Amino acid sequence: MNQRKGLVMREIKMEEMAQSIDLLNYVFQMSMSIKKDRRFVSEKSRQFNEGHALGWFDGGQLVSQILSLPFQVNIYGVPYEMGGITAIGTYPEYSKQGLMDQLIKETLIMMRNEGRYISYLFPFSIPYYRKKGWEIMSDIVEFQVKDTQFPQYSSIPGKIRRVGTRDEHLVDVYQRYASITHGAMIRNTIAWNEKFHEDYWEEKFVDTDVQMQAAVYYDENDEPQGYLFYRIMEENFYIDEIVYLQEEARKGLWNFVSAHKSMVYNAYGKTAGNEPVAFLFEDSEIIQKVSPYFMARIVDVEEFLKRYPFDEPDFHIRFAVADRLVEWNNGTYDILSENGNVTVKRVTNFDVMEDITVQMSIQTLTTMLLGYKRPKYLKKIERLKGKSETITILEDLIPVGIPQFIDYF
């Protein structure tokens, strides 16, 4: 238990859920209530049980809070335990007191102790979270396709079946997708429940009577190879999620959308930011917008590096890392790989081997190792400091691939 200026930091109890909802309502100007929005509150209650909910209290009043959730993500084929940050908020009259800094630091300590060496979050303010050590790691593309632009592919051997939104084939397809997709969430029960419940609170689906539906594409061997989560309302087709494992499945799913041409005027959707939606259409003059989506932060540099799948079997390099929020990440890391066996150790002899040392912040290290931005570009914009020859070596060490993240929590 921590104390500060008459305030106490501790875990939020389940019976204090109403205060948590009130805080979120005030900070984000929402209008949820325990009685009215039972589905949302029920899901958040489960999350409070499965994660760590911390808050600052003024007497018995919750004034600042944070919730971290246990997830797993695929980093270039290596599963990493990930701590997901959500439900962050502080009443304005308690701001500028460092309350959130302390909550975040305590949460990072918990993640580190649990072996969660990377954290993701959806930012309400990118500059704010950059100051806390997070950096952009993925984009999202939102698109609008007119009915006259719907593709129609011929000679597709498989078929589409509409299924229930909890059908086992949806889970099967997604698990296979996540196993081969860098940056993706390896969904657990928390993540799947978020998918089934959180979508009700998006503005474009204000009418909660419009139920989410699902369709699966099966190849000619009757194996599921792709799916859609979607809704049809106000003569429009809304694609909440599209996942496919092969080009045939992508075409089959878009044929399914095109089959609704007599019912809708537009298809609206969203998917990973590096998905070439427009390029894949015969008529590419669709409306699409790419925006920064999720941010990530390495929680423990040394432990993260020990598991990281570098692309070269033999190398020697050093990372000098600065982290303004947590002291355990500050330092220089000597990384040596011989025949693919990587050893990482902290060193203090800074004047030795300066030629192989690259200096960066924790934010830059995160976005670089996740592949969102490459070393040469980061040096160009003065986010990396090091000799050009060393940066070239670093380019070869980091696998190629931009994270694809389509979840929300």
C-alpha positions in Angstrom: 0.0 0.0 0.0 1.4 3.4 -1.0 0.4 6.8 0.4 0.8 10.2 -1.0 -0.6 13.6 0.0 -3.4 12.0 2.0 -4.1 9.5 -0.8 -3.7 5.8 -0.7 -2.8 3.5 -3.7 -4.2 0.0 -3.5 -6.1 -2.6 -5.5 -9.6 -1.8 -6.5 -12.1 -4.1 -4.9 -15.0 -5.7 -6.8 -17.6 -3.9 -4.8 -15.9 -0.6 -5.9 -16.8 -1.4 -9.6 -19.4 1.4 -9.6 -16.8 4.0 -8.7 -14.6 2.7 -11.6 -17.4 3.0 -14.1 -18.2 6.5 -12.8 -14.6 7.5 -13.2 -14.5 6.2 -16.8 -17.8 8.0 -17.5 -16.5 11.3 -16.3 -13.1 11.2 -17.9 -14.2 9.9 -21.3 -17.7 11.4 -21.3 -19.5 8.1 -21.6 -22.9 7.3 -20.2 -22.8 3.7 -18.8 -24.4 2.5 -15.6 -24.2 -0.6 -13.5 -27.9 -1.3 -14.0 -28.4 -0.3 -17.7 -25.2 -1.7 -19.2 -25.0 -5.1 -17.6 -23.2 -6.7 -20.5 -20.3 -4.2 -20.4 -20.1 -4.2 -16.6 -20.2 -8.0 -16.5 -17.2 -8.1 -18.8 -15.3 -5.5 -16.9 -16.0 -7.4 -13.7 -14.4 -10.5 -15.2 -11.4 -8.4 -16.3 -11.0 -7.0 -12.8 -10.8 -10.6 -11.5 -8.3 -11.8 -14.2 -6.1 -8.7 -14.2 -4.7 -6.2 -11.8 -6.9 -3.1 -11.1 -5.0 -0.4 -9.1 -6.3 2.9 -8.0 -5.6 5.9 -5.8 -8.2 6.6 -3.2 -9.0 9.8 -1.3 -10.6 8.3 1.7 -13.1 5.9 0.2 -13.3 7.7 -3.1 -11.5 6.3 -6.2 -9.8 9.2 -7.9 -7.3 7.5 -10.4 -7.1 4.0 -11.8 -5.4 1.6 -14.2 -6.2 -2.0 -15.2 -3.7 -4.4 -16.7 -4.7 -7.7 -18.3 -2.8 -10.9 -19.0 -2.4 -11.5 -22.8 0.0 -13.2 -25.2 1.3 -11.9 -28.5 3.3 -13.3 -31.4 6.6 -11.5 -31.9 8.2 -12.8 -35.1 7.0 -16.4 -34.3 8.0 -16.2 -30.6 5.1 -16.1 -28.1 5.6 -13.3 -25.5 3.5 -12.8 -22.4 2.0 -9.3 -22.8 0.4 -6.9 -20.3 -2.5 -5.0 -21.8 -3.2 -1.6 -20.3 -6.8 -0.3 -20.2 -9.4 1.6 -18.1 -6.9 4.5 -17.4 -8.3 7.6 -15.9 -7.8 10.4 -13.3 -10.3 13.0 -12.1 -9.1 16.4 -13.4 -8.8 17.9 -9.9 -6.3 15.2 -9.0 -4.2 15.6 -12.1 -0.6 17.0 -12.2 0.2 15.1 -8.9 2.1 12.2 -10.5 -0.6 9.7 -9.5 -0.7 8.0 -12.9 3.1 7.8 -13.2 3.1 5.8 -9.9 0.2 3.6 -11.0 1.9 2.8 -14.3 5.2 2.1 -12.6 3.6 -0.2 -10.1 1.8 -2.0 -12.9 5.0 -2.4 -14.8 6.6 -3.9 -11.7 3.7 -6.4 -11.5 4.1 -7.3 -15.2 7.9 -7.8 -14.8 7.4 -10.1 -11.8 4.9 -12.1 -13.8 7.2 -12.5 -16.8 5.3 -10.1 -19.1 8.1 -8.3 -20.8 6.1 -6.3 -23.3 3.0 -4.2 -22.9 0.3 -3.0 -25.4 -2.3 -0.2 -25.0 -4.7 1.8 -27.1 -3.8 5.4 -26.6 -6.2 8.2 -25.8 -3.2 10.5 -26.3 -0.1 9.4 -28.2 2.2 12.2 -26.8 1.1 11.3 -23.2 2.0 7.7 -23.6 5.2 8.4 -25.4 6.3 10.3 -22.2 5.6 7.1 -20.3 7.7 4.9 -22.6 5.2 3.6 -25.1 5.6 4.0 -28.9 3.4 3.4 -31.9 3.7 -0.3 -33.1 0.8 -0.8 -35.5 -1.7 1.1 -37.7 -5.3 0.4 -38.7 -6.9 1.0 -42.0 -10.6 2.0 -42.2 -12.2 1.7 -45.6 -15.4 2.4 -47.5 -16.3 0.5 -50.7 -19.3 1.5 -52.8 -21.6 -1.3 -54.1 -20.5 -0.5 -57.6 -16.9 -1.2 -56.5 -17.6 -4.6 -54.9 -15.4 -7.2 -56.4 -16.7 -10.4 -58.0 -14.3 -13.3 -58.3 -14.9 -16.3 -60.5 -13.8 -19.9 -60.1 -13.6 -19.9 -56.3 -13.9 -23.6 -55.4 -14.9 -23.2 -51.8 -18.1 -22.0 -50.1 -19.4 -19.6 -47.4 -21.5 -20.6 -44.4 -23.0 -18.3 -41.9 -22.3 -19.5 -38.4 -22.8 -18.5 -34.8 -20.4 -15.8 -33.5 -18.8 -18.3 -31.1 -18.4 -21.1 -33.7 -15.3 -23.2 -33.1 -14.2 -22.7 -36.7 -13.8 -19.0 -36.1 -11.5 -19.7 -33.2 -9.6 -22.3 -35.3 -9.0 -19.9 -38.2 -7.9 -17.1 -35.8 -5.5 -19.3 -33.9 -3.8 -20.4 -37.1 -3.7 -16.7 -38.3 -2.2 -15.6 -35.0 0.4 -18.3 -35.1 1.8 -17.0 -38.4 1.2 -13.2 -37.9 3.8 -11.0 -36.3 2.4 -8.7 -33.6 -1.0 -10.5 -33.4 -2.8 -11.3 -30.2 -2.8 -15.0 -29.3 -6.4 -14.7 -28.0 -7.3 -16.1 -24.6 -10.8 -16.1 -23.1 -10.4 -12.4 -22.1 -9.6 -11.4 -25.6 -12.4 -13.4 -27.2 -14.9 -11.9 -24.6 -13.7 -8.4 -25.5 -14.4 -9.2 -29.2 -17.9 -10.3 -28.4 -18.8 -7.5 -26.1 -16.7 -4.4 -26.7 -18.0 -3.8 -30.3 -21.3 -2.8 -28.9 -19.8 0.4 -27.7 -18.5 1.7 -31.0 -20.3 4.8 -32.1 -21.4 3.5 -35.5 -23.2 0.6 -33.8 -25.3 2.7 -31.4 -28.3 0.5 -31.9 -27.4 -2.6 -29.8 -30.3 -4.5 -31.3 -28.2 -4.9 -34.5 -26.4 -8.2 -33.7 -23.0 -9.1 -34.9 -23.0 -12.0 -37.4 -20.3 -14.3 -38.7 -19.5 -16.1 -41.9 -16.7 -18.7 -42.6 -15.1 -19.5 -45.9 -14.4 -23.3 -46.4 -12.1 -24.5 -49.1 -13.0 -27.4 -51.5 -11.8 -29.9 -48.8 -14.3 -28.3 -46.4 -11.5 -26.8 -44.2 -12.2 -23.3 -42.7 -9.7 -20.8 -44.2 -11.2 -17.4 -43.4 -14.0 -15.5 -41.7 -15.9 -12.3 -41.3 -17.5 -10.7 -38.3 -20.1 -8.3 -39.7 -23.4 -6.4 -39.3 -25.9 -5.1 -41.7 -27.8 -1.9 -40.8 -29.2 1.2 -42.5 -28.5 -0.4 -45.9 -24.8 -0.7 -45.3 -22.5 -3.7 -44.7 -20.1 -3.2 -41.7 -17.1 -5.5 -41.6 -15.8 -5.6 -38.0 -13.1 -8.1 -38.6 -11.9 -10.0 -41.7 -9.3 -12.8 -41.3 -8.1 -15.1 -44.0 -5.3 -17.6 -44.4 -5.0 -17.7 -48.2 -5.9 -15.5 -51.2 -8.7 -17.9 -52.1 -10.4 -17.3 -48.8 -10.0 -13.5 -49.2 -11.8 -13.6 -52.6 -14.5 -15.9 -51.2 -15.2 -13.6 -48.3 -15.5 -10.6 -50.6 -17.8 -12.5 -52.9 -20.0 -13.0 -49.8 -20.0 -9.2 -49.3 -20.8 -8.7 -53.0 -23.7 -11.1 -52.7 -25.4 -8.5 -50.5 -25.3 -5.9 -53.3 -29.1 -5.7 -53.7 -29.4 -5.0 -49.9 -26.6 -2.4 -49.3 -25.0 0.7 -50.8 -21.6 0.6 -49.1 -19.3 -1.7 -47.2 -17.4 -0.2 -44.3 -14.6 -2.0 -42.6 -11.3 -2.0 -40.8 -8.3 -4.2 -40.7 -4.5 -4.1 -40.1 -2.9 -0.9 -41.4 -0.4 -2.7 -43.7 -3.2 -4.6 -45.4 -3.3 -3.4 -49.1 -7.1 -3.2 -49.2 -7.4 -0.7 -52.1 -4.6 -2.3 -54.2 -6.3 -5.7 -54.2 -9.5 -4.3 -55.8 -9.9 -3.9 -59.5 -11.4 -0.5 -58.8 -8.9 0.9 -56.3 -10.5 4.3 -55.9 -12.1 3.4 -52.7 -12.0 5.6 -49.6 -9.5 4.5 -47.0 -7.8 6.1 -44.0 -4.7 4.7 -42.3 -4.2 5.8 -38.6 -1.9 4.9 -35.8 -3.6 2.3 -33.7 -1.9 0.5 -30.8 1.3 1.4 -28.9 3.8 -0.9 -27.2 6.4 -0.7 -24.5 9.2 -3.1 -23.6 8.8 -3.8 -19.8 12.1 -5.5 -19.2 14.8 -4.9 -21.8 17.2 -7.6 -20.8 14.6 -10.4 -20.6 12.9 -9.2 -23.8 16.2 -9.4 -25.7 17.0 -12.9 -24.4 13.9 -14.2 -26.2 14.1 -12.0 -29.3 14.6 -13.9 -32.6 17.4 -12.0 -34.2 17.8 -12.7 -38.0 21.6 -13.4 -37.9 23.3 -16.3 -36.1 26.6 -14.5 -35.4 26.9 -10.9 -34.3 28.0 -8.6 -31.5 26.3 -5.3 -30.7 25.4 -3.1 -27.8 22.3 -1.1 -27.0 22.5 1.9 -24.7 18.9 2.4 -23.5 17.3 5.3 -21.6 14.0 4.8 -19.8 12.6 7.9 -17.9 10.0 6.0 -16.0 11.6 2.7 -14.7 15.2 2.6 -13.6 15.8 -1.1 -14.3 15.9 -0.6 -18.0 18.5 2.1 -18.0 21.9 0.9 -19.0 24.0 -0.7 -21.8 23.3 -4.2 -23.0 26.0 -6.3 -24.6 24.4 -8.8 -27.0 26.5 -11.6 -28.4 25.3 -14.3 -30.7 27.4 -17.4 -31.6 25.7 -20.0 -33.9 22.3 -18.6 -32.9 23.0 -18.8 -29.2 22.3 -15.3 -27.8 23.6 -14.0 -24.5 22.6 -10.7 -23.1 24.4 -8.9 -20.2 24.5 -5.4 -18.8 27.9 -3.7 -18.9 29.4 -0.7 -17.3 32.5 -0.2 -19.4 30.9 2.4 -21.7 34.2 3.5 -23.3 35.0 0.1 -24.6 33.5 -1.0 -28.0 31.9 2.3 -28.8 32.0 1.3 -32.4 29.3 -1.3 -31.8 27.1 0.7 -29.5 23.7 2.1 -30.5 22.0 4.6 -28.2 18.2 5.0 -28.0 15.2 5.6 -25.8 13.0 2.8 -24.6 10.3 4.0 -27.1 12.7 3.8 -30.0 14.0 0.4 -29.0 10.4 -0.9 -28.8 9.2 0.3 -32.2 12.5 -0.8 -33.8 12.5 -4.4 -32.4 8.8 -4.8 -33.3 9.6 -3.7 -36.9 7.2 -0.8 -37.1 10.2 1.5 -38.1 13.5 0.3 -39.3 17.0 1.3 -37.9 18.2 3.3 -40.9 15.0 5.4 -40.8 15.2 5.9 -37.0 18.8 7.1 -37.4 17.7 9.5 -40.2 15.2 11.1 -37.9 17.7 11.2 -35.0 16.0 8.6 -32.9 19.1 6.4 -33.0 22.7 7.3 -32.4 25.5 5.1 -33.7 28.0 4.6 -36.5 26.5 4.0 -39.9 28.3 0.7 -40.2 26.7 -0.5 -37.0 23.2 0.7 -38.1 23.7 -1.3 -41.3 24.5 -4.4 -39.2 21.4 -3.7 -37.1 19.2 -3.6 -40.2 20.3 -7.2 -40.9 19.6 -8.4 -37.4 16.0 -7.3 -37.1 13.4 -9.5 -38.9 11.4 -7.8 -41.6 7.7 -7.4 -40.9 5.3 -4.7 -39.6 3.1 -5.8 -36.6 -0.5 -6.6 -37.5 -2.8 -6.0 -34.6 -6.6 -6.1 -35.0 -7.8 -6.5 -31.4 -9.0 -4.0 -28.9 -9.2 -4.0 -25.1 
